[in-house]
C-alpha cells in the first residue's frame, strides 16, 4: 500500500499540533499552580504580621 504525501504531511501536522497544545496546557497549569502558591504564601505572611501587631 502506497501512502500519499498528503496523508503523511497531515499526520505530521496533527502530531505537531498535539504536542504544542499539550505543552501549552502544561505550561498554563504550572503557571496557575505557581501563582496560587505565591498568593497563599502572601496571605500567610500578611496574616502572621497582622496578628503580631495586636
N, C-alpha and C positions, 0 to 999 in steps of 0.2 A: 504494500500500500504506500503510495507516494503522498507525502504531506504537502499541502500547498504553502507557499511562503506567507500568504496572508494569515493563515491559522497560526503559524509559528510566531509571527510578529504580534498577533492579537494575544496569544498566550503569554508572551514576554511582557507586553504592556500590562496585562492583568496581574501578573506576579509582581511587577514593579509597583503598581498602584496598591496592591495588598500590603506590601512591605511599608510603603510610605504612610498609608492610613494607620496601620498598626503602630508604627513608630510615633506618629502624631498623637494617637490615643495614649500611648505610654508616656509621652512627654507631658501631656496635659494632666494625666493622673499624678505623675510625680510632682509637677508644679503645684497642683492643688493640695497634695499631702504636705509639701514643704511649707506652703503659705498657712495652712491650718495649724501646723505645728508651731510656726513662728507666732501666730496670733494667740495660741494657747499659752505660750511662754510669756508673752507680753501681758496677758491677763493675770497670770500667776504673779509676775513681778509687780504689777500695779496693785494687786490685792495685798501682797505682803508689805509693800511700802505704805499703803494707806492704813493697814491695821497696826503698823508700828508707830504711826503718828498719834494714835488715840491714847 
